[in-house]
Amino acid sequence: SSAYDAAKELDEGYDTIVTKTGATGKALDSLQESANNVFGDMPADMQDVGTAIGEVNTRFGQTGKVLEDTSKQFMKFAEINDTDLNESIDVSDRIMEQFGITTEQTSGFLGLLTQRGQETGKSVTELMSQLDSNAALFKELDLSVEESANLLAIFETNGVDAGVALKGLKTATNNYANSMMQNMRELRQQMNFWPRFMIHQKPRLNITVY
């Protein structure tokens, strides 16, 4: 029956939360309540809700309304960009930690990735992978997450193989790296395609698409 199917779907979502968080008692009750709220607010599968609630709680330590809002942001992000929900949360957590992005900046960070993907046609999954795997290099060059995403976007729109270019940067000496940094600054001045996001300070991430 439809009632049985609905109850089964809820149980599967709850099981996912338990598996991901190991929560019991009142803590589990709170997470289940958040899952119910998200499920009621969005046309989503309860399994996805359980994944989002469980992963966000585990990765970011959030509960209550904040947990619900962040979970919904990631679910929308994954749907818009056709990315795996679980992987999106995990990789985002790693990128945010490496670039010093706070959980309060999650919406702006996801907005940045979404806009870069839409503007260049670059796979957001690939963009995230390159930010994640090359974060140490970008930090060594004193690039913020916005500037790093912009650089990858510049590579994409100019037909440059980002993997090859970044490999070249990795093997460069410090002097060459500094020279390359100067060249990148000059390149950014010439590129007016993303003028709003040429931020030379540390991450502000005020972009919001949700």
C-alpha positions as a printed NumPy array, in Angstrom:
array([[  0.   ,   0.   ,   0.   ],
       [  1.033,   3.624,  -0.359],
       [  1.079,   4.028,   3.426],
       [  3.416,   1.052,   3.759],
       [  5.694,   2.377,   1.027],
       [  5.805,   5.805,   2.666],
       [  6.655,   4.29 ,   6.055],
       [  9.346,   2.122,   4.456],
       [ 10.874,   5.155,   2.734],
       [ 11.002,   7.057,   6.024],
       [ 12.628,   4.102,   7.762],
       [ 15.285,   3.854,   5.05 ],
       [ 16.081,   7.535,   5.495],
       [ 16.302,   7.123,   9.266],
       [ 18.547,   4.066,   8.863],
       [ 20.895,   6.112,   6.682],
       [ 21.146,   8.754,   9.406],
       [ 21.95 ,   6.133,  12.025],
       [ 24.557,   4.498,   9.796],
       [ 26.294,   7.811,   9.057],
       [ 26.135,   9.378,  12.511],
       [ 25.827,   6.522,  14.999],
       [ 23.357,   8.74 ,  16.856],
       [ 20.999,   7.303,  19.477],
       [ 18.421,   8.597,  21.925],
       [ 17.62 ,  12.296,  21.932],
       [ 20.383,  13.076,  19.451],
       [ 18.822,  10.679,  16.947],
       [ 15.36 ,  12.083,  17.659],
       [ 16.631,  15.563,  16.8  ],
       [ 18.205,  14.377,  13.533],
       [ 15.053,  12.507,  12.556],
       [ 12.989,  15.609,  13.257],
       [ 15.293,  17.64 ,  11.017],
       [ 14.979,  14.982,   8.322],
       [ 11.19 ,  15.178,   8.545],
       [ 11.31 ,  18.959,   8.196],
       [ 13.565,  18.815,   5.127],
       [ 11.47 ,  16.028,   3.595],
       [  8.358,  18.141,   4.092],
       [  9.961,  21.22 ,   2.522],
       [ 11.467,  19.654,  -0.601],
       [ 10.313,  17.287,  -3.346],
       [ 13.072,  14.845,  -2.464],
       [ 13.636,  11.166,  -1.818],
       [ 13.901,  10.385,   1.896],
       [ 17.061,   8.404,   1.186],
       [ 18.688,  11.596,  -0.116],
       [ 17.411,  13.514,   2.884],
       [ 18.959,  10.926,   5.186],
       [ 22.245,  11.151,   3.284],
       [ 22.31 ,  14.938,   3.505],
       [ 21.324,  15.115,   7.174],
       [ 23.736,  12.347,   8.144],
       [ 26.725,  13.641,   6.184],
       [ 26.285,  17.311,   7.082],
       [ 25.865,  16.465,  10.76 ],
       [ 28.965,  14.266,  10.695],
       [ 31.144,  16.603,   8.624],
       [ 30.051,  19.987,   9.982],
       [ 28.646,  19.095,  13.393],
       [ 25.438,  21.007,  12.73 ],
       [ 22.038,  20.341,  14.283],
       [ 18.56 ,  21.841,  14.218],
       [ 17.59 ,  24.571,  11.769],
       [ 21.185,  25.204,  10.668],
       [ 21.575,  21.518,   9.784],
       [ 18.334,  21.602,   7.816],
       [ 19.326,  24.698,   5.842],
       [ 22.779,  23.36 ,   4.969],
       [ 21.34 ,  19.977,   3.996],
       [ 18.858,  21.649,   1.663],
       [ 21.64 ,  23.736,   0.112],
       [ 23.664,  20.625,  -0.679],
       [ 20.627,  18.801,  -2.051],
       [ 19.822,  21.704,  -4.373],
       [ 23.497,  21.975,  -5.334],
       [ 23.678,  18.287,  -6.263],
       [ 20.45 ,  18.489,  -8.261],
       [ 21.422,  21.662, -10.158],
       [ 24.908,  20.425, -11.016],
       [ 24.084,  16.738, -11.459],
       [ 26.634,  15.718,  -8.84 ],
       [ 26.595,  12.871,  -6.349],
       [ 25.101,  14.191,  -3.114],
       [ 27.284,  12.22 ,  -0.719],
       [ 30.474,  13.023,  -2.648],
       [ 29.526,  16.7  ,  -2.952],
       [ 29.31 ,  17.035,   0.827],
       [ 32.509,  15.084,   1.467],
       [ 34.639,  16.91 ,  -1.121],
       [ 33.209,  20.3  ,  -0.138],
       [ 34.175,  19.615,   3.462],
       [ 37.77 ,  18.882,   2.428],
       [ 38.019,  21.952,   0.182],
       [ 36.498,  24.231,   2.8  ],
       [ 38.882,  22.972,   5.463],
       [ 41.925,  23.428,   3.219],
       [ 40.97 ,  26.982,   2.231],
       [ 39.801,  28.012,   5.698],
       [ 36.179,  28.46 ,   4.633],
       [ 33.74 ,  28.525,   7.539],
       [ 30.482,  26.62 ,   7.656],
       [ 28.666,  29.977,   7.587],
       [ 30.156,  30.493,   4.111],
       [ 28.819,  27.2  ,   2.71 ],
       [ 26.098,  28.825,   0.624],
       [ 28.551,  31.25 ,  -0.967],
       [ 31.039,  28.463,  -1.667],
       [ 28.415,  26.303,  -3.373],
       [ 27.211,  29.341,  -5.3  ],
       [ 30.748,  30.004,  -6.532],
       [ 31.128,  26.444,  -7.826],
       [ 27.701,  26.503,  -9.473],
       [ 28.324,  29.786, -11.269],
       [ 31.763,  28.768, -12.495],
       [ 30.316,  25.551, -13.859],
       [ 27.442,  27.332, -15.583],
       [ 29.656,  30.066, -17.052],
       [ 32.282,  27.721, -18.476],
       [ 30.424,  24.472, -19.076],
       [ 33.029,  22.764, -16.911],
       [ 31.865,  19.78 , -14.893],
       [ 31.347,  20.889, -11.306],
       [ 32.495,  17.455, -10.15 ],
       [ 35.759,  17.98 , -12.045],
       [ 36.087,  21.535, -10.737],
       [ 35.697,  20.323,  -7.159],
       [ 38.167,  17.504,  -7.73 ],
       [ 40.797,  19.922,  -9.062],
       [ 40.267,  22.364,  -6.192],
       [ 40.554,  19.502,  -3.71 ],
       [ 43.631,  17.821,  -5.166],
       [ 45.485,  21.084,  -5.868],
       [ 44.523,  23.059,  -2.765],
       [ 48.059,  22.94 ,  -1.355],
       [ 49.467,  24.397,  -4.575],
       [ 46.843,  27.142,  -4.712],
       [ 47.547,  28.035,  -1.089],
       [ 51.292,  28.132,  -1.803],
       [ 50.547,  30.658,  -4.54 ],
       [ 48.421,  32.621,  -2.028],
       [ 45.251,  32.143,  -4.053],
       [ 41.869,  32.283,  -2.346],
       [ 39.235,  29.731,  -3.276],
       [ 37.586,  32.315,  -5.563],
       [ 40.85 ,  33.008,  -7.352],
       [ 41.606,  29.306,  -7.642],
       [ 38.192,  28.631,  -9.173],
       [ 38.668,  31.623, -11.474],
       [ 42.041,  30.286, -12.625],
       [ 40.506,  26.912, -13.447],
       [ 37.709,  28.726, -15.297],
       [ 40.285,  30.746, -17.268],
       [ 42.022,  27.506, -18.24 ],
       [ 38.683,  26.067, -19.377],
       [ 37.6  ,  29.038, -21.487],
       [ 41.034,  29.323, -23.129],
       [ 41.272,  25.653, -24.046],
       [ 44.107,  24.997, -21.613],
       [ 44.32 ,  21.516, -20.11 ],
       [ 44.072,  22.303, -16.399],
       [ 45.72 ,  19.029, -15.416],
       [ 48.774,  19.726, -17.55 ],
       [ 48.991,  23.367, -16.489],
       [ 48.707,  22.532, -12.801],
       [ 51.244,  19.734, -13.114],
       [ 53.625,  22.283, -14.612],
       [ 53.038,  24.612, -11.699],
       [ 53.692,  21.825,  -9.213],
       [ 57.079,  21.033, -10.704],
       [ 58.19 ,  24.658, -11.009],
       [ 60.787,  26.116,  -8.694],
       [ 59.791,  28.853,  -6.27 ],
       [ 61.214,  31.515,  -8.548],
       [ 59.272,  30.2  , -11.498],
       [ 56.197,  29.918,  -9.318],
       [ 56.53 ,  33.564,  -8.298],
       [ 56.954,  34.54 , -11.947],
       [ 53.893,  32.507, -12.839],
       [ 51.96 ,  34.236, -10.042],
       [ 52.831,  37.614, -11.583],
       [ 51.689,  36.358, -14.975],
       [ 48.448,  35.151, -13.417],
       [ 47.869,  38.586, -11.863],
       [ 48.33 ,  40.176, -15.272],
       [ 46.029,  37.604, -16.816],
       [ 43.349,  38.335, -14.229],
       [ 43.557,  42.039, -15.031],
       [ 42.926,  41.235, -18.682],
       [ 40.062,  38.868, -17.98 ],
       [ 36.883,  40.831, -17.265],
       [ 34.597,  37.858, -17.579],
       [ 34.255,  37.456, -13.811],
       [ 34.973,  40.964, -12.473],
       [ 32.842,  40.544,  -9.381],
       [ 34.909,  37.645,  -8.123],
       [ 38.485,  38.812,  -8.603],
       [ 38.919,  38.997,  -4.857],
       [ 42.493,  39.485,  -3.659],
       [ 41.59 ,  39.258,  -0.003],
       [ 40.87 ,  36.042,   1.827],
       [ 37.56 ,  34.286,   1.077],
       [ 34.451,  36.407,   1.507],
       [ 32.149,  34.159,  -0.488],
       [ 29.099,  36.383,  -0.598],
       [ 27.743,  34.632,  -3.677],
       [ 24.335,  33.072,  -3.167],
       [ 22.259,  31.207,  -5.735],
       [ 19.774,  29.549,  -3.392]])
